[in-house]
Amino acid sequence: MIPQVRPDIGQEEIDAVTDVLRSSMIAMGKRVAELEERWAAFCGVKHAIAVNNGTIAEMCIFAGMGLGPGDEVVTVSHTFNATVSSILFTGATPVFVDIEPDTYLIDAGRIEAAITPRTRAIFPVHLFGLVADMDPILAIADRYGLTVVEDACQAHGATYRGKRAGSFGHGAFSLYGTKNMTTGEGGFITTDDDRLADWLRLYRNQGMAKRYHHEILGYNFRMTDIQAAIGLVQLDKLERNTARRQALAARYDAGFAGLPAAVPVVPEGRTHVYHQYTVNVGAARDAVVGDMQAAAIGVGIYYPIPCHRQQYVLELGIEADLPDTDAAADGCLSLPMFPLLSDADQDVVIATFRDSVLRHAGAEAGAGGAATGASVASAALR
Ligand SMILES: Cc1ncc(COP(=O)(O)O)c(C=O)c1O
C-alpha cells in the first residue's frame, strides 16, 4: 500500500519527546516559548502564539477581533470545515465567494461583490500549499477598512512575492498529523498586532498572566512542551521537507505531461509548498479513484462536499451559487504527497494514474492531446 500522506517522524522527534518526559516540565513551558519565537522569525512576523490546534487558532483570532452576530466574513466554501465553523463560533456569518478554477483559491475578482456594510474581514485560504492572490485582496481590504485573516493551515513556508504565508494579516496554522510540519495536534497564530498578541496570550491561558489572576475571560487552548519538542524538530526539517515535496511535484508534472488532467499551477511570484498535489480529471474522477484504490494507492478527495452544501450550513439558511467550487469538488483528487515518498513508489503512482486517466478521461478530453494546465481543466471538467 502506498499511503496518500505519512508524517516524517523519526528518532529525533522520539528523543526530543523523551527529554521532555524526563524533565519535570511537560505542560506549556520553555519549549513552547522557543517554538513561538522561531515560528515568528520564520514567518517574518512580530508574534507567534502557539495553541492546541488550527481550528482554535482561527476561533481565537475572530474572538480577538470582537466578531459577533451581525458581522460577516468573506471566505471560500472549497476548504476544510474549520474555516467556516471558526467564523460561526463567534456568531458571525460566512459569506462565500467562488474560487479560481485553476488554483482552487479565492477569486479576488469576486470579493467586492460580496462586501456589505456588515463585512469585517476577508479570510482567504491558502489551500493545498499555495498562497492566495494577496495583492488585490490587501487592496480591497484597505479600500473597505477590512481585516485580512489568513487560513494558512496548509501553507507552512509558502511565499507570495517573497513574503511568507501568515505575514499578510493575522495568520492561522495547523500542526495536525498530516500537515507539512506537525506536533500531532497543534496550531499557531501569527500577527504583527501587539495588542491582539497580548490578548491572545491571555485568552489561551484562562485569561491569566499571573497565576489565578484572571484579567479577561479566557480558556485553556495551550500547547504542551511535549508537542513543542516535536515541533522544534519538525521546524528544523521543514525547508528540507518542502524541497522534497517540490521535487516530487516536479516529477509528477513531468510524468503527467500531455495527459487530459489539470496539474497544479503556480502563478508567477509564488512558491508552492505542495501540502497536496491535486489534479482535476473532471467527470473521470470517481473511476480514477477506483483504479488507484484497486492498485493499493492512497488518494484523497479534498473536499467532496463544499462547505456551502453541508447540512448544518444549509440549516443556517446560508446560500451561495458557486459553480467553480462545485466543479472542483466533483473533479479533483489528491495523489500521494509526503517527503518520505520514494521515487520508486512515485513511479508506480505515475504509471497507474496515467493509465487510468487515459482510459477514463482520454476519450472525453481528447486522448493523447498535447494540451496541459487550465485548458485541460476546462476540457476535462463536467
Ligand atoms: C484549510 C484548513 N483550515 C483549518 C484547519 C483546522 O486545523 P486543525 O485540524 O488543526 O484544527 C485545517 C486542518 O485540518 C485545514 O486544512
The ligand as a Tripos MOL2 file, in Angstrom:
@<TRIPOS>MOLECULE
LIG
   16    16     1     0     0
SMALL
NO_CHARGES

@<TRIPOS>ATOM
      1 C1         -7.7240   24.6480    5.4820 C.3       1 LIG1
      2 C2         -7.7620   24.2330    6.9190 C.ar      1 LIG1
      3 N1         -8.2960   25.0630    7.8350 N.ar      1 LIG1
      4 C3         -8.3450   24.7470    9.1340 C.ar      1 LIG1
      5 C4         -7.8740   23.5430    9.6040 C.ar      1 LIG1
      6 C5         -8.0250   23.2170   11.0460 C.3       1 LIG1
      7 O1         -6.8490   22.7970   11.6810 O.3       1 LIG1
      8 P1         -6.8910   21.6980   12.8420 P.3       1 LIG1
      9 O2         -7.2490   20.3780   12.2290 O.co2     1 LIG1
     10 O3         -5.5000   21.7330   13.3980 O.co2     1 LIG1
     11 O4         -7.9020   22.1410   13.8360 O.co2     1 LIG1
     12 C6         -7.2760   22.6490    8.6990 C.ar      1 LIG1
     13 C7         -6.6910   21.3750    9.1410 C.2       1 LIG1
     14 O5         -7.2320   20.3270    9.0760 O.2       1 LIG1
     15 C8         -7.2520   22.9960    7.3250 C.ar      1 LIG1
     16 O6         -6.7230   22.1610    6.4120 O.3       1 LIG1
@<TRIPOS>BOND
     1     1     2 1
     2     2     3 ar
     3     2    15 ar
     4     3     4 ar
     5     4     5 ar
     6     5     6 1
     7     5    12 ar
     8     6     7 1
     9     7     8 1
    10     8     9 2
    11     8    10 1
    12     8    11 1
    13    12    13 1
    14    12    15 ar
    15    13    14 2
    16    15    16 1
@<TRIPOS>SUBSTRUCTURE
     1 LIG1         1 GROUP 0 **** ****
